[in-house]
């Protein structure tokens, strides 16, 4: 994160890039809401929990899994991915978090049964 003065300097000199601006203003950048929307169109009961997760993630300023766990205590690190329980443990949201650049990339959203099959790891 850059200092307020550094941000103002870059803004006045027009040297700040869009991605950096987004991080400074909004916290994490999640790719993408469209992926979540496709899932909740198939599983309508997942819409509110996924919208809530998306909103929380965009406002977060996570630097590591410990900070993620302050908001989501049941989040787990599996391989290179962070796995969130969604909808009362009915669904699994699998993401890759780039803490340095404040980006979250959605790998998959699965039912608990699909997750247990493990195909998403390939």
C-alpha positions in Angstrom: 0.0 0.0 0.0 1.3 3.5 -0.8 1.2 6.5 1.5 -1.5 9.1 1.0 1.1 11.7 -0.1 2.6 9.3 -2.6 -0.9 8.6 -4.0 -1.7 12.3 -4.3 1.7 12.8 -6.1 1.0 10.1 -8.6 -2.6 11.3 -9.1 -1.4 14.9 -9.8 1.3 13.7 -12.1 -1.1 11.3 -13.8 1.3 8.4 -13.2 -1.0 6.1 -11.3 -2.3 3.0 -13.2 -5.9 1.8 -13.1 -5.1 -1.4 -11.2 -3.1 0.4 -8.5 -5.9 3.0 -8.2 -8.5 0.2 -7.7 -6.4 -1.4 -5.0 -5.9 1.9 -3.1 -9.6 2.8 -3.2 -11.3 -0.6 -3.0 -9.0 -3.2 -1.4 -9.0 -6.6 -3.1 -10.0 -6.9 -6.8 -12.1 -10.0 -7.5 -12.1 -11.7 -10.9 -15.0 -12.0 -11.5 -18.6 -11.4 -10.4 -19.7 -13.0 -13.7 -18.4 -16.3 -12.6 -20.3 -16.1 -9.3 -23.5 -15.0 -11.2 -23.3 -18.0 -13.5 -23.2 -20.3 -10.4 -26.1 -18.7 -8.6 -28.2 -18.8 -11.7 -27.9 -22.6 -11.4 -28.1 -22.6 -7.6 -30.3 -19.6 -6.5 -29.8 -20.2 -2.8 -26.1 -19.4 -3.3 -26.8 -15.9 -4.5 -26.9 -14.0 -1.2 -23.9 -15.8 0.4 -21.8 -15.3 -2.8 -22.8 -11.6 -3.1 -21.9 -11.2 0.6 -18.5 -12.9 0.1 -17.8 -10.7 -3.0 -18.7 -7.5 -1.2 -16.5 -8.5 1.8 -13.6 -9.5 -0.4 -13.7 -6.3 -2.4 -13.5 -4.3 0.8 -10.8 -6.4 2.4 -7.1 -5.6 2.5 -5.8 -9.2 3.1 -2.1 -9.7 3.3 -2.1 -13.4 4.2 -4.3 -16.3 5.1 -4.4 -15.3 8.8 -6.1 -12.0 7.8 -8.6 -13.9 5.6 -9.4 -16.1 8.6 -10.3 -13.0 10.7 -13.3 -12.6 8.4 -13.7 -16.2 7.3 -12.5 -18.5 10.1 -13.2 -21.7 8.2 -11.2 -20.6 5.1 -8.5 -23.2 4.3 -5.4 -23.2 2.2 -5.4 -26.2 -0.1 -2.4 -26.4 -2.5 -2.1 -22.9 -4.0 -5.7 -22.1 -3.4 -7.9 -20.7 -0.6 -11.2 -22.5 -0.1 -14.2 -20.8 1.4 -17.3 -22.5 2.8 -20.3 -20.8 1.3 -24.0 -21.1 2.2 -23.6 -22.9 5.5 -21.0 -25.3 4.1 -23.3 -26.3 1.2 -20.9 -24.9 -1.4 -17.1 -24.4 -1.8 -15.6 -21.3 -3.4 -12.0 -21.9 -4.5 -9.8 -18.9 -5.2 -6.2 -18.0 -5.7 -5.3 -14.9 -3.8 -2.4 -12.6 -5.0 -1.8 -10.8 -1.7 0.9 -8.5 -3.2 -1.3 -7.1 -5.9 -4.5 -7.4 -4.0 -6.2 -9.7 -6.5 -8.5 -12.7 -6.1 -9.0 -15.1 -9.0 -11.9 -17.5 -8.8 -10.9 -21.0 -9.7 -14.2 -22.7 -9.1 -17.5 -22.8 -7.2 -18.7 -26.2 -6.4 -21.3 -28.1 -4.4 -19.8 -29.9 -1.4 -20.2 -33.2 -3.2 -18.3 -31.9 -6.3 -15.6 -30.5 -4.1 -15.1 -33.8 -2.3 -14.5 -35.6 -5.7 -11.3 -33.5 -6.0 -11.5 -33.0 -9.8 -10.9 -29.2 -9.3 -7.3 -29.9 -8.2 -6.2 -31.0 -11.7 
